[in-house]
Amino acid sequence: MGKKAFLHTHPYEPFLFPEASKLIVGTLPPPRFTTGELRKEDVDFCYGSCNGMLWPILDRIFDLNLKFENTAEAIAQREHFLKKQKIGVCDIVHSAEREKIDASDLGMQNVVLRDLVRYLQKYPNIDTLLFTGGNSKNGPEYFFRRQLKEHGLELEIVSDEVPRIHQFELPLKSNDMSVRAQSRTIKTVSLTAPSGAANRAVGSLQLYKDLKRKNPKFNTFDFRVMQYREFF
């Protein structure tokens, strides 16, 4: 008999509030966030891994002076920023099984998704989804496309340049007679993943190569800062 798979369950509830207009959508934080074996430079919050780049990128863009440590103050700083900027976080994966205990999206099996469409209907101010990764297998956009299909919906391409931009029409719940419009348009942006694993993909982009040629000090982190700034 083989060894039992590790059940990787998302440790955080979605960070949502009525004023949110943008939603960051990823998959799962590293397994140590589920088991509670955090490192001292980790923050016990969404995207809090000391190896992740999302918060360092936002720190640079907004000059936040964030703390990168396992403290209540570091969590409070991030919650305050998200509320002020009207940004929610709702990763699409609720749980997955893993043979190998690591953070790879491809290693996820028997994936259980959160019903993102229902959350979008519940929070009518959200008009933009920011995927922390593209449409590769088991990425957030990949799962969202699958979920939309179940609702008879699909993404339409707006821009095929990286970061790829799509949109879709979300039907409003028909039981509210006071609603005039029958649907709302939601935009999706597939950002370059804020993880080291995506560095090779960044390095192969023509735009990155051109910028690197102009400025040899320009790196993959700078590229993400430039890309994210436009959408945050």
Contacts in CASP RR format, 6 or more apart in sequence:
PFRMAT RR
TARGET T0000
AUTHOR 0000-0000-0000
METHOD contacts of the structure
MODEL  1
MGKKAFLHTHPYEPFLFPEASKLIVGTLPPPRFTTGELRKEDVDFCYGSC
NGMLWPILDRIFDLNLKFENTAEAIAQREHFLKKQKIGVCDIVHSAEREK
IDASDLGMQNVVLRDLVRYLQKYPNIDTLLFTGGNSKNGPEYFFRRQLKE
HGLELEIVSDEVPRIHQFELPLKSNDMSVRAQSRTIKTVSLTAPSGAANR
AVGSLQLYKDLKRKNPKFNTFDFRVMQYREFF
5 97 0 8 1.000
5 98 0 8 1.000
5 99 0 8 1.000
5 109 0 8 1.000
5 110 0 8 1.000
6 31 0 8 1.000
6 97 0 8 1.000
6 98 0 8 1.000
6 99 0 8 1.000
6 101 0 8 1.000
7 95 0 8 1.000
7 96 0 8 1.000
7 97 0 8 1.000
8 28 0 8 1.000
8 31 0 8 1.000
8 34 0 8 1.000
8 95 0 8 1.000
8 96 0 8 1.000
8 97 0 8 1.000
8 98 0 8 1.000
8 101 0 8 1.000
8 108 0 8 1.000
9 34 0 8 1.000
9 94 0 8 1.000
9 95 0 8 1.000
10 28 0 8 1.000
10 29 0 8 1.000
10 34 0 8 1.000
10 91 0 8 1.000
10 93 0 8 1.000
10 94 0 8 1.000
10 95 0 8 1.000
10 114 0 8 1.000
11 29 0 8 1.000
11 33 0 8 1.000
11 34 0 8 1.000
11 36 0 8 1.000
12 29 0 8 1.000
12 45 0 8 1.000
12 46 0 8 1.000
12 89 0 8 1.000
12 91 0 8 1.000
14 88 0 8 1.000
14 89 0 8 1.000
14 90 0 8 1.000
14 91 0 8 1.000
14 114 0 8 1.000
14 119 0 8 1.000
15 46 0 8 1.000
15 79 0 8 1.000
15 82 0 8 1.000
15 88 0 8 1.000
15 89 0 8 1.000
15 90 0 8 1.000
16 23 0 8 1.000
16 88 0 8 1.000
16 89 0 8 1.000
16 90 0 8 1.000
16 119 0 8 1.000
16 122 0 8 1.000
16 123 0 8 1.000
17 83 0 8 1.000
17 88 0 8 1.000
18 123 0 8 1.000
18 125 0 8 1.000
19 83 0 8 1.000
19 86 0 8 1.000
19 125 0 8 1.000
20 86 0 8 1.000
20 87 0 8 1.000
20 88 0 8 1.000
20 123 0 8 1.000
20 125 0 8 1.000
20 126 0 8 1.000
21 86 0 8 1.000
21 87 0 8 1.000
21 125 0 8 1.000
21 126 0 8 1.000
21 127 0 8 1.000
21 128 0 8 1.000
22 85 0 8 1.000
22 86 0 8 1.000
22 87 0 8 1.000
22 88 0 8 1.000
22 126 0 8 1.000
22 127 0 8 1.000
22 128 0 8 1.000
22 129 0 8 1.000
22 130 0 8 1.000
22 231 0 8 1.000
22 232 0 8 1.000
23 87 0 8 1.000
23 88 0 8 1.000
23 89 0 8 1.000
23 90 0 8 1.000
23 119 0 8 1.000
23 120 0 8 1.000
23 126 0 8 1.000
23 128 0 8 1.000
23 129 0 8 1.000
23 130 0 8 1.000
24 46 0 8 1.000
24 47 0 8 1.000
24 54 0 8 1.000
24 87 0 8 1.000
24 88 0 8 1.000
24 89 0 8 1.000
24 90 0 8 1.000
24 130 0 8 1.000
24 132 0 8 1.000
25 89 0 8 1.000
25 90 0 8 1.000
25 91 0 8 1.000
25 92 0 8 1.000
25 116 0 8 1.000
25 129 0 8 1.000
25 130 0 8 1.000
25 131 0 8 1.000
25 132 0 8 1.000
25 140 0 8 1.000
25 144 0 8 1.000
26 91 0 8 1.000
26 92 0 8 1.000
26 93 0 8 1.000
26 131 0 8 1.000
26 132 0 8 1.000
26 133 0 8 1.000
26 139 0 8 1.000
26 140 0 8 1.000
27 91 0 8 1.000
27 92 0 8 1.000
27 93 0 8 1.000
27 105 0 8 1.000
27 108 0 8 1.000
27 138 0 8 1.000
27 139 0 8 1.000
27 140 0 8 1.000
27 143 0 8 1.000
28 34 0 8 1.000
28 91 0 8 1.000
28 93 0 8 1.000
28 96 0 8 1.000
28 103 0 8 1.000
28 108 0 8 1.000
29 46 0 8 1.000
29 47 0 8 1.000
29 48 0 8 1.000
29 49 0 8 1.000
29 91 0 8 1.000
29 103 0 8 1.000
30 49 0 8 1.000
30 51 0 8 1.000
30 102 0 8 1.000
30 103 0 8 1.000
31 98 0 8 1.000
31 101 0 8 1.000
31 102 0 8 1.000
31 103 0 8 1.000
32 38 0 8 1.000
32 39 0 8 1.000
32 42 0 8 1.000
33 42 0 8 1.000
33 44 0 8 1.000
33 48 0 8 1.000
33 49 0 8 1.000
38 44 0 8 1.000
38 70 0 8 1.000
39 50 0 8 1.000
39 70 0 8 1.000
40 69 0 8 1.000
40 70 0 8 1.000
41 50 0 8 1.000
41 68 0 8 1.000
41 69 0 8 1.000
41 70 0 8 1.000
42 48 0 8 1.000
42 49 0 8 1.000
42 50 0 8 1.000
42 70 0 8 1.000
43 55 0 8 1.000
43 67 0 8 1.000
43 68 0 8 1.000
43 69 0 8 1.000
43 70 0 8 1.000
43 71 0 8 1.000
43 74 0 8 1.000
43 75 0 8 1.000
43 78 0 8 1.000
44 70 0 8 1.000
44 75 0 8 1.000
45 74 0 8 1.000
45 75 0 8 1.000
45 78 0 8 1.000
45 79 0 8 1.000
46 78 0 8 1.000
46 89 0 8 1.000
46 91 0 8 1.000
47 54 0 8 1.000
47 55 0 8 1.000
47 89 0 8 1.000
47 132 0 8 1.000
47 194 0 8 1.000
48 54 0 8 1.000
48 55 0 8 1.000
49 103 0 8 1.000
50 68 0 8 1.000
51 195 0 8 1.000
51 196 0 8 1.000
52 194 0 8 1.000
52 195 0 8 1.000
52 196 0 8 1.000
53 194 0 8 1.000
53 195 0 8 1.000
53 196 0 8 1.000
53 221 0 8 1.000
53 224 0 8 1.000
54 132 0 8 1.000
54 194 0 8 1.000
55 66 0 8 1.000
55 68 0 8 1.000
55 78 0 8 1.000
56 68 0 8 1.000
56 221 0 8 1.000
57 194 0 8 1.000
57 221 0 8 1.000
57 224 0 8 1.000
57 225 0 8 1.000
57 228 0 8 1.000
58 64 0 8 1.000
58 66 0 8 1.000
58 81 0 8 1.000
58 228 0 8 1.000
58 232 0 8 1.000
59 65 0 8 1.000
59 66 0 8 1.000
60 225 0 8 1.000
61 225 0 8 1.000
61 228 0 8 1.000
61 229 0 8 1.000
61 232 0 8 1.000
62 81 0 8 1.000
62 85 0 8 1.000
62 232 0 8 1.000
64 77 0 8 1.000
64 81 0 8 1.000
66 74 0 8 1.000
66 77 0 8 1.000
66 78 0 8 1.000
67 73 0 8 1.000
67 74 0 8 1.000
67 77 0 8 1.000
68 74 0 8 1.000
81 87 0 8 1.000
82 88 0 8 1.000
82 89 0 8 1.000
85 232 0 8 1.000
86 125 0 8 1.000
87 232 0 8 1.000
88 126 0 8 1.000
90 114 0 8 1.000
90 116 0 8 1.000
90 119 0 8 1.000
91 114 0 8 1.000
91 140 0 8 1.000
92 113 0 8 1.000
92 114 0 8 1.000
92 116 0 8 1.000
92 140 0 8 1.000
92 143 0 8 1.000
92 144 0 8 1.000
92 147 0 8 1.000
93 108 0 8 1.000
93 111 0 8 1.000
93 112 0 8 1.000
93 113 0 8 1.000
93 114 0 8 1.000
93 143 0 8 1.000
94 112 0 8 1.000
94 113 0 8 1.000
94 114 0 8 1.000
95 111 0 8 1.000
95 112 0 8 1.000
96 107 0 8 1.000
96 108 0 8 1.000
96 109 0 8 1.000
96 110 0 8 1.000
96 111 0 8 1.000
96 112 0 8 1.000
97 108 0 8 1.000
97 109 0 8 1.000
97 110 0 8 1.000
98 107 0 8 1.000
98 108 0 8 1.000
98 109 0 8 1.000
99 107 0 8 1.000
99 109 0 8 1.000
100 107 0 8 1.000
103 195 0 8 1.000
104 197 0 8 1.000
105 136 0 8 1.000
105 137 0 8 1.000
105 138 0 8 1.000
105 139 0 8 1.000
106 137 0 8 1.000
106 138 0 8 1.000
107 138 0 8 1.000
108 138 0 8 1.000
111 138 0 8 1.000
111 143 0 8 1.000
113 143 0 8 1.000
113 146 0 8 1.000
113 147 0 8 1.000
115 147 0 8 1.000
116 129 0 8 1.000
116 144 0 8 1.000
116 147 0 8 1.000
117 147 0 8 1.000
117 148 0 8 1.000
117 151 0 8 1.000
117 153 0 8 1.000
117 170 0 8 1.000
119 126 0 8 1.000
120 126 0 8 1.000
120 170 0 8 1.000
120 186 0 8 1.000
121 170 0 8 1.000
121 172 0 8 1.000
121 173 0 8 1.000
124 172 0 8 1.000
124 184 0 8 1.000
126 186 0 8 1.000
127 184 0 8 1.000
127 185 0 8 1.000
127 186 0 8 1.000
127 187 0 8 1.000
128 186 0 8 1.000
128 187 0 8 1.000
128 188 0 8 1.000
128 189 0 8 1.000
128 231 0 8 1.000
129 144 0 8 1.000
129 186 0 8 1.000
129 187 0 8 1.000
129 188 0 8 1.000
129 189 0 8 1.000
130 188 0 8 1.000
130 189 0 8 1.000
130 191 0 8 1.000
130 231 0 8 1.000
130 232 0 8 1.000
131 139 0 8 1.000
131 140 0 8 1.000
131 141 0 8 1.000
131 144 0 8 1.000
131 188 0 8 1.000
131 189 0 8 1.000
131 190 0 8 1.000
131 191 0 8 1.000
132 140 0 8 1.000
132 191 0 8 1.000
132 193 0 8 1.000
132 194 0 8 1.000
133 139 0 8 1.000
133 140 0 8 1.000
133 141 0 8 1.000
133 190 0 8 1.000
133 191 0 8 1.000
133 192 0 8 1.000
133 193 0 8 1.000
133 198 0 8 1.000
134 140 0 8 1.000
134 141 0 8 1.000
134 142 0 8 1.000
134 164 0 8 1.000
134 190 0 8 1.000
134 191 0 8 1.000
134 193 0 8 1.000
135 141 0 8 1.000
135 142 0 8 1.000
135 145 0 8 1.000
135 164 0 8 1.000
135 190 0 8 1.000
136 142 0 8 1.000
141 155 0 8 1.000
141 188 0 8 1.000
141 190 0 8 1.000
144 155 0 8 1.000
144 188 0 8 1.000
145 154 0 8 1.000
145 155 0 8 1.000
148 154 0 8 1.000
148 155 0 8 1.000
148 168 0 8 1.000
153 168 0 8 1.000
153 169 0 8 1.000
153 170 0 8 1.000
153 171 0 8 1.000
154 168 0 8 1.000
155 166 0 8 1.000
155 167 0 8 1.000
155 168 0 8 1.000
155 188 0 8 1.000
156 166 0 8 1.000
156 167 0 8 1.000
156 168 0 8 1.000
157 164 0 8 1.000
157 165 0 8 1.000
157 166 0 8 1.000
158 165 0 8 1.000
158 166 0 8 1.000
158 167 0 8 1.000
158 187 0 8 1.000
159 165 0 8 1.000
162 192 0 8 1.000
162 205 0 8 1.000
162 207 0 8 1.000
162 227 0 8 1.000
163 189 0 8 1.000
163 190 0 8 1.000
163 191 0 8 1.000
163 192 0 8 1.000
163 227 0 8 1.000
163 231 0 8 1.000
164 189 0 8 1.000
164 190 0 8 1.000
165 187 0 8 1.000
165 188 0 8 1.000
165 189 0 8 1.000
165 190 0 8 1.000
166 187 0 8 1.000
166 188 0 8 1.000
166 190 0 8 1.000
167 185 0 8 1.000
167 186 0 8 1.000
167 187 0 8 1.000
167 188 0 8 1.000
168 185 0 8 1.000
168 186 0 8 1.000
168 188 0 8 1.000
169 183 0 8 1.000
169 184 0 8 1.000
169 185 0 8 1.000
169 186 0 8 1.000
170 183 0 8 1.000
170 184 0 8 1.000
170 185 0 8 1.000
170 186 0 8 1.000
171 182 0 8 1.000
171 183 0 8 1.000
172 179 0 8 1.000
172 181 0 8 1.000
172 182 0 8 1.000
172 183 0 8 1.000
172 184 0 8 1.000
173 179 0 8 1.000
174 182 0 8 1.000
189 231 0 8 1.000
191 224 0 8 1.000
191 227 0 8 1.000
191 228 0 8 1.000
191 231 0 8 1.000
192 198 0 8 1.000
192 201 0 8 1.000
192 202 0 8 1.000
192 223 0 8 1.000
192 224 0 8 1.000
192 227 0 8 1.000
194 224 0 8 1.000
196 220 0 8 1.000
199 220 0 8 1.000
202 208 0 8 1.000
202 220 0 8 1.000
202 223 0 8 1.000
202 224 0 8 1.000
203 209 0 8 1.000
203 212 0 8 1.000
203 220 0 8 1.000
205 223 0 8 1.000
208 220 0 8 1.000
208 223 0 8 1.000
211 218 0 8 1.000
211 223 0 8 1.000
211 226 0 8 1.000
212 218 0 8 1.000
END
